[in-house]
Amino acid sequence: MNQEEKTYDRNDSTLVFVNRPDDLDPFPPDEGDLCLRAQMSCGHAVTPQSLTAWCRSLLDKGQYKFKCPALKDGTLQRCDEVWAYSEVRRLAVLTNEEMQYFEENIARMAATEYCEYKTCPGCKSYIERDDLTNLCVECTICKSDQKACQFCWQCLKPWKGRAPRSDRCDNDGCTNHELQLLKNCKTTILNQVQGVGEVPSIRACPTCGQKVEHDKTGCKNILCPRCQVEFCFVCLKLTPKCLETSSYYVPCSGGVAPRQTSIPVWRRN
């Protein structure tokens, strides 16, 4: 079944069918009444094609939480209700190939978001780092075998020097490459933001530390694909705080934030 052939089963009593335009694509080409629309849990109408296309576009942007983009009735405010994957899978009428694509990407992104795993250089076991501010990590498996069990999370060599530390160990060449990228990246210009000159082209999200780039279109704010928090690419304040003294297309009251010299740690409590 290809995307053009997707349709709902009119006899499926578990779905709520509605006779109104597709809220994800209100002006489809010559659709007429041939394509059934179903109602999502948030109340908005979709077709299998529009729901698949929207959710796949989110995955391609590195987002695995499927939020409804439709506007709330009579407002310019987006719905933004999160749909469960089980609902998306059913109402998007995903094919086996599409389910495999969705589920592999969802699993990969969720693991990246909620866990920090690396391979122990000694026993090759996967180790999760509990303290995200400490690069000195102890492998409990090696410890149980009475082997050297402390290694550097950054360079993956046996730990040298004092601990805890968040910047580096004392091994030669222990460097945070992501931090070097933030320090040495090129500059860019946000063409549609008035009065703002050059800004670093790569920023670390002030909430979770994810590296992000601005596509140089639209306003100065950007939505982090990992933690889903919106912040200002210019001053690095969270959007609500930035907008207290500024607006989307004008300079920030505090000017351009300098290049970051540390990467924020995500406190996932």
PyRosetta script that sets phi, psi and omega in degrees:
from pyrosetta import init, pose_from_sequence

init()
pose = pose_from_sequence("MNQEEKTYDRNDSTLVFVNRPDDLDPFPPDEGDLCLRAQMSCGHAVTPQSLTAWCRSLLDKGQYKFKCPALKDGTLQRCDEVWAYSEVRRLAVLTNEEMQYFEENIARMAATEYCEYKTCPGCKSYIERDDLTNLCVECTICKSDQKACQFCWQCLKPWKGRAPRSDRCDNDGCTNHELQLLKNCKTTILNQVQGVGEVPSIRACPTCGQKVEHDKTGCKNILCPRCQVEFCFVCLKLTPKCLETSSYYVPCSGGVAPRQTSIPVWRRN")
pose.set_psi(1, 118.3)
pose.set_omega(1, 176.0)
pose.set_phi(2, -91.1)
pose.set_psi(2, 174.4)
pose.set_omega(2, -172.5)
pose.set_phi(3, -63.6)
pose.set_psi(3, -33.7)
pose.set_omega(3, -178.8)
pose.set_phi(4, -67.2)
pose.set_psi(4, -25.0)
pose.set_omega(4, -176.1)
pose.set_phi(5, -92.0)
pose.set_psi(5, -4.3)
pose.set_omega(5, -176.5)
pose.set_phi(6, -64.6)
pose.set_psi(6, 136.2)
pose.set_omega(6, 175.6)
pose.set_phi(7, -157.8)
pose.set_psi(7, 164.4)
pose.set_omega(7, 178.0)
pose.set_phi(8, -89.8)
pose.set_psi(8, 156.3)
pose.set_omega(8, 173.1)
pose.set_phi(9, -84.3)
pose.set_psi(9, 114.4)
pose.set_omega(9, -177.7)
pose.set_phi(10, -58.9)
pose.set_psi(10, -21.6)
pose.set_omega(10, -177.5)
pose.set_phi(11, -92.9)
pose.set_psi(11, 4.8)
pose.set_omega(11, -179.7)
pose.set_phi(12, -77.8)
pose.set_psi(12, 103.5)
pose.set_omega(12, -175.6)
pose.set_phi(13, -75.9)
pose.set_psi(13, -7.8)
pose.set_omega(13, 179.6)
pose.set_phi(14, -83.6)
pose.set_psi(14, -10.7)
pose.set_omega(14, 179.8)
pose.set_phi(15, -103.1)
pose.set_psi(15, 150.4)
pose.set_omega(15, 175.4)
pose.set_phi(16, -104.5)
pose.set_psi(16, 111.7)
pose.set_omega(16, -179.9)
pose.set_phi(17, -91.8)
pose.set_psi(17, 143.0)
pose.set_omega(17, -176.9)
pose.set_phi(18, -131.2)
pose.set_psi(18, 151.9)
pose.set_omega(18, 179.9)
pose.set_phi(19, -108.0)
pose.set_psi(19, 70.3)
pose.set_omega(19, 177.9)
pose.set_phi(20, -153.8)
pose.set_psi(20, 165.9)
pose.set_omega(20, -175.2)
pose.set_phi(21, -61.2)
pose.set_psi(21, 156.8)
pose.set_omega(21, 174.6)
pose.set_phi(22, -67.2)
pose.set_psi(22, 118.8)
pose.set_omega(22, -177.8)
pose.set_phi(23, -71.8)
pose.set_psi(23, -17.7)
pose.set_omega(23, 176.8)
pose.set_phi(24, -89.5)
pose.set_psi(24, -19.0)
pose.set_omega(24, 179.0)
pose.set_phi(25, -150.6)
pose.set_psi(25, 76.2)
pose.set_omega(25, -172.2)
pose.set_phi(26, -67.8)
pose.set_psi(26, -12.9)
pose.set_omega(26, -178.7)
pose.set_phi(27, -126.4)
pose.set_psi(27, 58.7)
pose.set_omega(27, 179.6)
pose.set_phi(28, -68.7)
pose.set_psi(28, 151.3)
pose.set_omega(28, -177.2)
pose.set_phi(29, -71.5)
pose.set_psi(29, 114.4)
pose.set_omega(29, 172.7)
pose.set_phi(30, 47.1)
pose.set_psi(30, 43.9)
pose.set_omega(30, -179.1)
pose.set_phi(31, -74.0)
pose.set_psi(31, -35.4)
pose.set_omega(31, -176.9)
pose.set_phi(32, 61.2)
pose.set_psi(32, -144.4)
pose.set_omega(32, 177.8)
pose.set_phi(33, -107.7)
pose.set_psi(33, 17.4)
pose.set_omega(33, -174.8)
pose.set_phi(34, -77.4)
pose.set_psi(34, -25.4)
pose.set_omega(34, -176.3)
pose.set_phi(35, -102.9)
pose.set_psi(35, 119.7)
pose.set_omega(35, 179.4)
pose.set_phi(36, -66.6)
pose.set_psi(36, 141.4)
pose.set_omega(36, 172.2)
pose.set_phi(37, -109.6)
pose.set_psi(37, 137.7)
pose.set_omega(37, 178.3)
pose.set_phi(38, -114.3)
pose.set_psi(38, 156.6)
pose.set_omega(38, -177.4)
pose.set_phi(39, -98.9)
pose.set_psi(39, 126.9)
pose.set_omega(39, 176.2)
pose.set_phi(40, -76.0)
pose.set_psi(40, 170.9)
pose.set_omega(40, -178.9)
pose.set_phi(41, -61.9)
pose.set_psi(41, -24.9)
pose.set_omega(41, 179.5)
pose.set_phi(42, -82.7)
pose.set_psi(42, -8.5)
pose.set_omega(42, 178.7)
pose.set_phi(43, 102.0)
pose.set_psi(43, -6.4)
pose.set_omega(43, -178.8)
pose.set_phi(44, -89.2)
pose.set_psi(44, 150.2)
pose.set_omega(44, -175.3)
pose.set_phi(45, -92.2)
pose.set_psi(45, 142.0)
pose.set_omega(45, -179.5)
pose.set_phi(46, -141.0)
pose.set_psi(46, 164.9)
pose.set_omega(46, 166.9)
pose.set_phi(47, -116.4)
pose.set_psi(47, 162.1)
pose.set_omega(47, 178.0)
pose.set_phi(48, -57.3)
pose.set_psi(48, -37.8)
pose.set_omega(48, -177.5)
pose.set_phi(49, -67.3)
pose.set_psi(49, -47.7)
pose.set_omega(49, -175.7)
pose.set_phi(50, -69.1)
pose.set_psi(50, -37.1)
pose.set_omega(50, -179.3)
pose.set_phi(51, -68.8)
pose.set_psi(51, -41.8)
pose.set_omega(51, 177.6)
pose.set_phi(52, -61.9)
pose.set_psi(52, -47.1)
pose.set_omega(52, -177.0)
pose.set_phi(53, -62.4)
pose.set_psi(53, -43.2)
pose.set_omega(53, -177.9)
pose.set_phi(54, -66.0)
pose.set_psi(54, -48.1)
pose.set_omega(54, -176.4)
pose.set_phi(55, -68.7)
pose.set_psi(55, -34.6)
pose.set_omega(55, 177.1)
pose.set_phi(56, -67.2)
pose.set_psi(56, -36.0)
pose.set_omega(56, 178.0)
pose.set_phi(57, -64.3)
pose.set_psi(57, -34.8)
pose.set_omega(57, 177.0)
pose.set_phi(58, -66.2)
pose.set_psi(58, -44.5)
pose.set_omega(58, 178.2)
pose.set_phi(59, -59.3)
pose.set_psi(59, -41.8)
pose.set_omega(59, -178.4)
pose.set_phi(60, -66.4)
pose.set_psi(60, -20.4)
pose.set_omega(60, 177.0)
pose.set_phi(61, -92.7)
pose.set_psi(61, 3.8)
pose.set_omega(61, -179.9)
pose.set_phi(62, 85.7)
pose.set_psi(62, 19.7)
pose.set_omega(62, 179.7)
pose.set_phi(63, -115.2)
pose.set_psi(63, 127.8)
pose.set_omega(63, -179.1)
pose.set_phi(64, -112.5)
pose.set_psi(64, 1.9)
pose.set_omega(64, 173.7)
pose.set_phi(65, -95.1)
pose.set_psi(65, 116.6)
pose.set_omega(65, -171.7)
pose.set_phi(66, -88.7)
pose.set_psi(66, 104.9)
pose.set_omega(66, -178.2)
pose.set_phi(67, -104.6)
pose.set_psi(67, 140.2)
pose.set_omega(67, -179.5)
pose.set_phi(68, -70.4)
pose.set_psi(68, 125.5)
pose.set_omega(68, -178.6)
pose.set_phi(69, -90.8)
pose.set_psi(69, -3.8)
pose.set_omega(69, -175.5)
pose.set_phi(70, -68.5)
pose.set_psi(70, 155.7)
pose.set_omega(70, 179.1)
pose.set_phi(71, -83.6)
pose.set_psi(71, 143.9)
pose.set_omega(71, 174.0)
pose.set_phi(72, -67.6)
pose.set_psi(72, 146.1)
pose.set_omega(72, -176.0)
pose.set_phi(73, -52.3)
pose.set_psi(73, 126.4)
pose.set_omega(73, 174.2)
pose.set_phi(74, 72.9)
pose.set_psi(74, 12.6)
pose.set_omega(74, -179.0)
pose.set_phi(75, -133.0)
pose.set_psi(75, 173.7)
pose.set_omega(75, 172.7)
pose.set_phi(76, -106.2)
pose.set_psi(76, 18.5)
pose.set_omega(76, -178.6)
pose.set_phi(77, -97.7)
pose.set_psi(77, 131.9)
pose.set_omega(77, 179.9)
pose.set_phi(78, -71.3)
pose.set_psi(78, 149.0)
pose.set_omega(78, 179.1)
pose.set_phi(79, -63.2)
pose.set_psi(79, -54.9)
pose.set_omega(79, 176.9)
pose.set_phi(80, 61.3)
pose.set_psi(80, 15.3)
pose.set_omega(80, 174.0)
pose.set_phi(81, -69.0)
pose.set_psi(81, 139.0)
pose.set_omega(81, -179.0)
pose.set_phi(82, -85.2)
pose.set_psi(82, 126.3)
pose.set_omega(82, 176.1)
pose.set_phi(83, -92.3)
pose.set_psi(83, 137.3)
pose.set_omega(83, 173.8)
pose.set_phi(84, -68.1)
pose.set_psi(84, 148.1)
pose.set_omega(84, 179.3)
pose.set_phi(85, -60.3)
pose.set_psi(85, -34.8)
pose.set_omega(85, 179.7)
pose.set_phi(86, -60.8)
pose.set_psi(86, -36.5)
pose.set_omega(86, 177.8)
pose.set_phi(87, -71.5)
pose.set_psi(87, -43.0)
pose.set_omega(87, 178.2)
pose.set_phi(88, -60.6)
pose.set_psi(88, -46.0)
pose.set_omega(88, -178.4)
pose.set_phi(89, -57.8)
pose.set_psi(89, -41.2)
pose.set_omega(89, -176.5)
pose.set_phi(90, -75.4)
pose.set_psi(90, -46.9)
pose.set_omega(90, -174.4)
pose.set_phi(91, -82.9)
pose.set_psi(91, -17.1)
pose.set_omega(91, 173.6)
pose.set_phi(92, -87.0)
pose.set_psi(92, -6.4)
pose.set_omega(92, -178.4)
pose.set_phi(93, 49.9)
pose.set_psi(93, 53.3)
pose.set_omega(93, -176.3)
pose.set_phi(94, -64.0)
pose.set_psi(94, 137.8)
pose.set_omega(94, 174.3)
pose.set_phi(95, -76.7)
pose.set_psi(95, 170.0)
pose.set_omega(95, 178.3)
pose.set_phi(96, -59.6)
pose.set_psi(96, -40.9)
pose.set_omega(96, 178.4)
pose.set_phi(97, -64.6)
pose.set_psi(97, -40.9)
pose.set_omega(97, 179.4)
pose.set_phi(98, -67.8)
pose.set_psi(98, -40.1)
pose.set_omega(98, 177.8)
pose.set_phi(99, -61.0)
pose.set_psi(99, -41.7)
pose.set_omega(99, 178.8)
pose.set_phi(100, -62.5)
pose.set_psi(100, -44.5)
pose.set_omega(100, 179.4)
pose.set_phi(101, -62.2)
pose.set_psi(101, -47.4)
pose.set_omega(101, -179.1)
pose.set_phi(102, -61.8)
pose.set_psi(102, -49.8)
pose.set_omega(102, -171.2)
pose.set_phi(103, -70.7)
pose.set_psi(103, -35.0)
pose.set_omega(103, 176.8)
pose.set_phi(104, -66.3)
pose.set_psi(104, -41.4)
pose.set_omega(104, -179.6)
pose.set_phi(105, -72.2)
pose.set_psi(105, -38.9)
pose.set_omega(105, 177.6)
pose.set_phi(106, -61.1)
pose.set_psi(106, -45.7)
pose.set_omega(106, -179.0)
pose.set_phi(107, -62.9)
pose.set_psi(107, -42.5)
pose.set_omega(107, -179.1)
pose.set_phi(108, -64.9)
pose.set_psi(108, -43.7)
pose.set_omega(108, -178.3)
pose.set_phi(109, -69.6)
pose.set_psi(109, -38.8)
pose.set_omega(109, 179.5)
pose.set_phi(110, -64.7)
pose.set_psi(110, -40.8)
pose.set_omega(110, 179.1)
pose.set_phi(111, -63.0)
pose.set_psi(111, -40.9)
pose.set_omega(111, 178.9)
pose.set_phi(112, -65.3)
pose.set_psi(112, -37.0)
pose.set_omega(112, -176.4)
pose.set_phi(113, -73.6)
pose.set_psi(113, -45.6)
pose.set_omega(113, -169.6)
pose.set_phi(114, -99.9)
pose.set_psi(114, -11.8)
pose.set_omega(114, -176.3)
pose.set_phi(115, -132.4)
pose.set_psi(115, 151.3)
pose.set_omega(115, 171.2)
pose.set_phi(116, -122.4)
pose.set_psi(116, 103.5)
pose.set_omega(116, -178.7)
pose.set_phi(117, -117.0)
pose.set_psi(117, 141.5)
pose.set_omega(117, 169.4)
pose.set_phi(118, -143.0)
pose.set_psi(118, 165.9)
pose.set_omega(118, -179.0)
pose.set_phi(119, -90.4)
pose.set_psi(119, 126.8)
pose.set_omega(119, 176.9)
pose.set_phi(120, -61.2)
pose.set_psi(120, 128.3)
pose.set_omega(120, -179.0)
pose.set_phi(121, -67.5)
pose.set_psi(121, -14.8)
pose.set_omega(121, 179.7)
pose.set_phi(122, -88.6)
pose.set_psi(122, -64.9)
pose.set_omega(122, -174.6)
pose.set_phi(123, -97.6)
pose.set_psi(123, -5.9)
pose.set_omega(123, 178.1)
pose.set_phi(124, 69.5)
pose.set_psi(124, 14.2)
pose.set_omega(124, 176.3)
pose.set_phi(125, -78.6)
pose.set_psi(125, 153.5)
pose.set_omega(125, 175.1)
pose.set_phi(126, -77.5)
pose.set_psi(126, 128.3)
pose.set_omega(126, -176.9)
pose.set_phi(127, -118.8)
pose.set_psi(127, 135.8)
pose.set_omega(127, 174.8)
pose.set_phi(128, -100.6)
pose.set_psi(128, 135.4)
pose.set_omega(128, 179.2)
pose.set_phi(129, -88.9)
pose.set_psi(129, 118.8)
pose.set_omega(129, -178.5)
pose.set_phi(130, -80.1)
pose.set_psi(130, -44.0)
pose.set_omega(130, -179.0)
pose.set_phi(131, -98.4)
pose.set_psi(131, 103.9)
pose.set_omega(131, -175.6)
pose.set_phi(132, -73.4)
pose.set_psi(132, -4.8)
pose.set_omega(132, 178.7)
pose.set_phi(133, -99.8)
pose.set_psi(133, -1.5)
pose.set_omega(133, -176.4)
pose.set_phi(134, -121.3)
pose.set_psi(134, 120.2)
pose.set_omega(134, -179.7)
pose.set_phi(135, -80.0)
pose.set_psi(135, -14.4)
pose.set_omega(135, 179.1)
pose.set_phi(136, -83.5)
pose.set_psi(136, 113.6)
pose.set_omega(136, -174.3)
pose.set_phi(137, -118.2)
pose.set_psi(137, 138.2)
pose.set_omega(137, 178.6)
pose.set_phi(138, -106.3)
pose.set_psi(138, 127.4)
pose.set_omega(138, 177.3)
pose.set_phi(139, -89.3)
pose.set_psi(139, 115.8)
pose.set_omega(139, -177.2)
pose.set_phi(140, -70.5)
pose.set_psi(140, -26.5)
pose.set_omega(140, 179.8)
pose.set_phi(141, -70.4)
pose.set_psi(141, -47.1)
pose.set_omega(141, 176.8)
pose.set_phi(142, -62.2)
pose.set_psi(142, -39.4)
pose.set_omega(142, -178.5)
pose.set_phi(143, -61.8)
pose.set_psi(143, -39.4)
pose.set_omega(143, 179.6)
pose.set_phi(144, -66.2)
pose.set_psi(144, -24.0)
pose.set_omega(144, 177.2)
pose.set_phi(145, -94.8)
pose.set_psi(145, 9.7)
pose.set_omega(145, 178.2)
pose.set_phi(146, 58.9)
pose.set_psi(146, 39.9)
pose.set_omega(146, 176.4)
pose.set_phi(147, -109.8)
pose.set_psi(147, 168.5)
pose.set_omega(147, 174.8)
pose.set_phi(148, -57.8)
pose.set_psi(148, 128.4)
pose.set_omega(148, -169.2)
pose.set_phi(149, -124.8)
pose.set_psi(149, -1.2)
pose.set_omega(149, 179.6)
pose.set_phi(150, -105.5)
pose.set_psi(150, 129.0)
pose.set_omega(150, 177.1)
pose.set_phi(151, -138.7)
pose.set_psi(151, 166.5)
pose.set_omega(151, -178.9)
pose.set_phi(152, -89.6)
pose.set_psi(152, 125.5)
pose.set_omega(152, -179.5)
pose.set_phi(153, -64.5)
pose.set_psi(153, -23.5)
pose.set_omega(153, -174.7)
pose.set_phi(154, -87.6)
pose.set_psi(154, -48.1)
pose.set_omega(154, -177.4)
pose.set_phi(155, -105.5)
pose.set_psi(155, -8.0)
pose.set_omega(155, 177.3)
pose.set_phi(156, 62.1)
pose.set_psi(156, 27.1)
pose.set_omega(156, 174.3)
pose.set_phi(157, -105.0)
pose.set_psi(157, 160.9)
pose.set_omega(157, 175.6)
pose.set_phi(158, -52.5)
pose.set_psi(158, 138.0)
pose.set_omega(158, -173.4)
pose.set_phi(159, -64.1)
pose.set_psi(159, 136.2)
pose.set_omega(159, 173.5)
pose.set_phi(160, -128.2)
pose.set_psi(160, 140.3)
pose.set_omega(160, 175.4)
pose.set_phi(161, 97.0)
pose.set_psi(161, -174.7)
pose.set_omega(161, -178.1)
pose.set_phi(162, -72.4)
pose.set_psi(162, 159.8)
pose.set_omega(162, 176.0)
pose.set_phi(163, -147.2)
pose.set_psi(163, 153.5)
pose.set_omega(163, 1.7)
pose.set_phi(164, -80.1)
pose.set_psi(164, 155.8)
pose.set_omega(164, 173.8)
pose.set_phi(165, -142.2)
pose.set_psi(165, 150.6)
pose.set_omega(165, -178.2)
pose.set_phi(166, -113.3)
pose.set_psi(166, -6.4)
pose.set_omega(166, -174.9)
pose.set_phi(167, -101.4)
pose.set_psi(167, -47.4)
pose.set_omega(167, -178.4)
pose.set_phi(168, -171.9)
pose.set_psi(168, 168.1)
pose.set_omega(168, 170.0)
pose.set_phi(169, -99.6)
pose.set_psi(169, -172.3)
pose.set_omega(169, -177.3)
pose.set_phi(170, -93.1)
pose.set_psi(170, 8.8)
pose.set_omega(170, 174.3)
pose.set_phi(171, -70.7)
pose.set_psi(171, 142.3)
pose.set_omega(171, 175.7)
pose.set_phi(172, -62.3)
pose.set_psi(172, 136.5)
pose.set_omega(172, 176.9)
pose.set_phi(173, 81.6)
pose.set_psi(173, 7.1)
pose.set_omega(173, 178.0)
pose.set_phi(174, -76.1)
pose.set_psi(174, 101.6)
pose.set_omega(174, -173.7)
pose.set_phi(175, -131.5)
pose.set_psi(175, 140.0)
pose.set_omega(175, 173.4)
pose.set_phi(176, -85.0)
pose.set_psi(176, 101.1)
pose.set_omega(176, -175.4)
pose.set_phi(177, -66.1)
pose.set_psi(177, -32.0)
pose.set_omega(177, 178.1)
pose.set_phi(178, -66.3)
pose.set_psi(178, -38.9)
pose.set_omega(178, 178.6)
pose.set_phi(179, -68.3)
pose.set_psi(179, -38.1)
pose.set_omega(179, 176.3)
pose.set_phi(180, -62.8)
pose.set_psi(180, -36.2)
pose.set_omega(180, 178.0)
pose.set_phi(181, -64.8)
pose.set_psi(181, -41.3)
pose.set_omega(181, 178.1)
pose.set_phi(182, -64.4)
pose.set_psi(182, -37.5)
pose.set_omega(182, -177.8)
pose.set_phi(183, -73.9)
pose.set_psi(183, -32.5)
pose.set_omega(183, -169.9)
pose.set_phi(184, -112.9)
pose.set_psi(184, 2.8)
pose.set_omega(184, -177.9)
pose.set_phi(185, -64.6)
pose.set_psi(185, 158.7)
pose.set_omega(185, 177.1)
pose.set_phi(186, -69.4)
pose.set_psi(186, 169.5)
pose.set_omega(186, 175.9)
pose.set_phi(187, -98.6)
pose.set_psi(187, 163.3)
pose.set_omega(187, 178.1)
pose.set_phi(188, -141.6)
pose.set_psi(188, 168.3)
pose.set_omega(188, 178.4)
pose.set_phi(189, -123.5)
pose.set_psi(189, 131.4)
pose.set_omega(189, 176.2)
pose.set_phi(190, -87.4)
pose.set_psi(190, 100.3)
pose.set_omega(190, -167.5)
pose.set_phi(191, -60.8)
pose.set_psi(191, -30.8)
pose.set_omega(191, -174.2)
pose.set_phi(192, -97.4)
pose.set_psi(192, 4.8)
pose.set_omega(192, 178.5)
pose.set_phi(193, -103.9)
pose.set_psi(193, 116.8)
pose.set_omega(193, -173.6)
pose.set_phi(194, -72.0)
pose.set_psi(194, 138.2)
pose.set_omega(194, 170.2)
pose.set_phi(195, 74.9)
pose.set_psi(195, 10.0)
pose.set_omega(195, 177.8)
pose.set_phi(196, -109.1)
pose.set_psi(196, 124.6)
pose.set_omega(196, 179.9)
pose.set_phi(197, -82.5)
pose.set_psi(197, -140.9)
pose.set_omega(197, -177.4)
pose.set_phi(198, -75.1)
pose.set_psi(198, 142.0)
pose.set_omega(198, 175.8)
pose.set_phi(199, -131.3)
pose.set_psi(199, 155.7)
pose.set_omega(199, 175.7)
pose.set_phi(200, -56.4)
pose.set_psi(200, 139.0)
pose.set_omega(200, -174.9)
pose.set_phi(201, -77.5)
pose.set_psi(201, -15.6)
pose.set_omega(201, 178.8)
pose.set_phi(202, -128.3)
pose.set_psi(202, 133.1)
pose.set_omega(202, 177.7)
pose.set_phi(203, -127.0)
pose.set_psi(203, 156.9)
pose.set_omega(203, 170.9)
pose.set_phi(204, -100.2)
pose.set_psi(204, 129.5)
pose.set_omega(204, 179.7)
pose.set_phi(205, -54.0)
pose.set_psi(205, 129.9)
pose.set_omega(205, -178.6)
pose.set_phi(206, -67.9)
pose.set_psi(206, -11.9)
pose.set_omega(206, 178.6)
pose.set_phi(207, -94.1)
pose.set_psi(207, -49.2)
pose.set_omega(207, -173.0)
pose.set_phi(208, -118.8)
pose.set_psi(208, -9.3)
pose.set_omega(208, 178.9)
pose.set_phi(209, 86.5)
pose.set_psi(209, 0.4)
pose.set_omega(209, 179.2)
pose.set_phi(210, -63.1)
pose.set_psi(210, 133.8)
pose.set_omega(210, 177.0)
pose.set_phi(211, -74.3)
pose.set_psi(211, 132.0)
pose.set_omega(211, -179.2)
pose.set_phi(212, -137.2)
pose.set_psi(212, 154.4)
pose.set_omega(212, 174.6)
pose.set_phi(213, -123.8)
pose.set_psi(213, 148.9)
pose.set_omega(213, 176.8)
pose.set_phi(214, -90.9)
pose.set_psi(214, 138.1)
pose.set_omega(214, -179.0)
pose.set_phi(215, -82.0)
pose.set_psi(215, 5.7)
pose.set_omega(215, 175.5)
pose.set_phi(216, 68.6)
pose.set_psi(216, 15.0)
pose.set_omega(216, 173.7)
pose.set_phi(217, -120.1)
pose.set_psi(217, 155.7)
pose.set_omega(217, 176.9)
pose.set_phi(218, 74.5)
pose.set_psi(218, -157.8)
pose.set_omega(218, -173.2)
pose.set_phi(219, -79.8)
pose.set_psi(219, -178.4)
pose.set_omega(219, -174.5)
pose.set_phi(220, -82.8)
pose.set_psi(220, -7.4)
pose.set_omega(220, -178.1)
pose.set_phi(221, -90.5)
pose.set_psi(221, 153.0)
pose.set_omega(221, -176.0)
pose.set_phi(222, -141.1)
pose.set_psi(222, 145.4)
pose.set_omega(222, 179.2)
pose.set_phi(223, -99.1)
pose.set_psi(223, 122.4)
pose.set_omega(223, 179.3)
pose.set_phi(224, -67.3)
pose.set_psi(224, 126.3)
pose.set_omega(224, -177.7)
pose.set_phi(225, -69.5)
pose.set_psi(225, -17.5)
pose.set_omega(225, -178.3)
pose.set_phi(226, -92.3)
pose.set_psi(226, -56.1)
pose.set_omega(226, -175.5)
pose.set_phi(227, -94.9)
pose.set_psi(227, -7.3)
pose.set_omega(227, 177.7)
pose.set_phi(228, 65.4)
pose.set_psi(228, 24.3)
pose.set_omega(228, 176.6)
pose.set_phi(229, -98.4)
pose.set_psi(229, 134.3)
pose.set_omega(229, -179.6)
pose.set_phi(230, -92.6)
pose.set_psi(230, 134.3)
pose.set_omega(230, 178.9)
pose.set_phi(231, -142.6)
pose.set_psi(231, 166.2)
pose.set_omega(231, -179.7)
pose.set_phi(232, -85.8)
pose.set_psi(232, 125.1)
pose.set_omega(232, -179.0)
pose.set_phi(233, -70.9)
pose.set_psi(233, -17.6)
pose.set_omega(233, -177.2)
pose.set_phi(234, -88.3)
pose.set_psi(234, -56.3)
pose.set_omega(234, -175.0)
pose.set_phi(235, -98.7)
pose.set_psi(235, -9.2)
pose.set_omega(235, 178.4)
pose.set_phi(236, 68.7)
pose.set_psi(236, 13.5)
pose.set_omega(236, 172.8)
pose.set_phi(237, -84.0)
pose.set_psi(237, 153.7)
pose.set_omega(237, 172.8)
pose.set_phi(238, -61.7)
pose.set_psi(238, 145.7)
pose.set_omega(238, -172.0)
pose.set_phi(239, -51.6)
pose.set_psi(239, -47.8)
pose.set_omega(239, 180.0)
pose.set_phi(240, -58.2)
pose.set_psi(240, -36.8)
pose.set_omega(240, -179.6)
pose.set_phi(241, -71.1)
pose.set_psi(241, -41.8)
pose.set_omega(241, 178.6)
pose.set_phi(242, -61.3)
pose.set_psi(242, -41.3)
pose.set_omega(242, -175.6)
pose.set_phi(243, -74.2)
pose.set_psi(243, -6.7)
pose.set_omega(243, 175.6)
pose.set_phi(244, -66.4)
pose.set_psi(244, -29.5)
pose.set_omega(244, -177.2)
pose.set_phi(245, -128.3)
pose.set_psi(245, 11.8)
pose.set_omega(245, -176.1)
pose.set_phi(246, -150.3)
pose.set_psi(246, -169.2)
pose.set_omega(246, 172.9)
pose.set_phi(247, -145.4)
pose.set_psi(247, 177.9)
pose.set_omega(247, -168.0)
pose.set_phi(248, -63.0)
pose.set_psi(248, -32.0)
pose.set_omega(248, -171.2)
pose.set_phi(249, -119.1)
pose.set_psi(249, 18.1)
pose.set_omega(249, 178.6)
pose.set_phi(250, -124.7)
pose.set_psi(250, 163.2)
pose.set_omega(250, -177.7)
pose.set_phi(251, -59.4)
pose.set_psi(251, 151.3)
pose.set_omega(251, 176.7)
pose.set_phi(252, -75.8)
pose.set_psi(252, 147.2)
pose.set_omega(252, -178.2)
pose.set_phi(253, -61.9)
pose.set_psi(253, -30.2)
pose.set_omega(253, -179.2)
pose.set_phi(254, -93.4)
pose.set_psi(254, 4.0)
pose.set_omega(254, 179.7)
pose.set_phi(255, 77.6)
pose.set_psi(255, -165.8)
pose.set_omega(255, -178.0)
pose.set_phi(256, -83.3)
pose.set_psi(256, 125.4)
pose.set_omega(256, 177.3)
pose.set_phi(257, -66.8)
pose.set_psi(257, 139.8)
pose.set_omega(257, -179.9)
pose.set_phi(258, -67.5)
pose.set_psi(258, 172.1)
pose.set_omega(258, 176.2)
pose.set_phi(259, -57.9)
pose.set_psi(259, 141.7)
pose.set_omega(259, -177.4)
pose.set_phi(260, -76.0)
pose.set_psi(260, 137.6)
pose.set_omega(260, 179.6)
pose.set_phi(261, -109.3)
pose.set_psi(261, 2.4)
pose.set_omega(261, 174.1)
pose.set_phi(262, -150.5)
pose.set_psi(262, 157.4)
pose.set_omega(262, -179.2)
pose.set_phi(263, -106.0)
pose.set_psi(263, 121.7)
pose.set_omega(263, -179.9)
pose.set_phi(264, -56.9)
pose.set_psi(264, 144.3)
pose.set_omega(264, 177.8)
pose.set_phi(265, -102.2)
pose.set_psi(265, 129.8)
pose.set_omega(265, -178.1)
pose.set_phi(266, -76.2)
pose.set_psi(266, 118.9)
pose.set_omega(266, 177.1)
pose.set_phi(267, -91.6)
pose.set_psi(267, 95.1)
pose.set_omega(267, -175.0)
pose.set_phi(268, -94.9)
pose.set_psi(268, 79.0)
pose.set_omega(268, -179.0)
pose.set_phi(269, -96.5)
pose.dump_pdb("model.pdb")
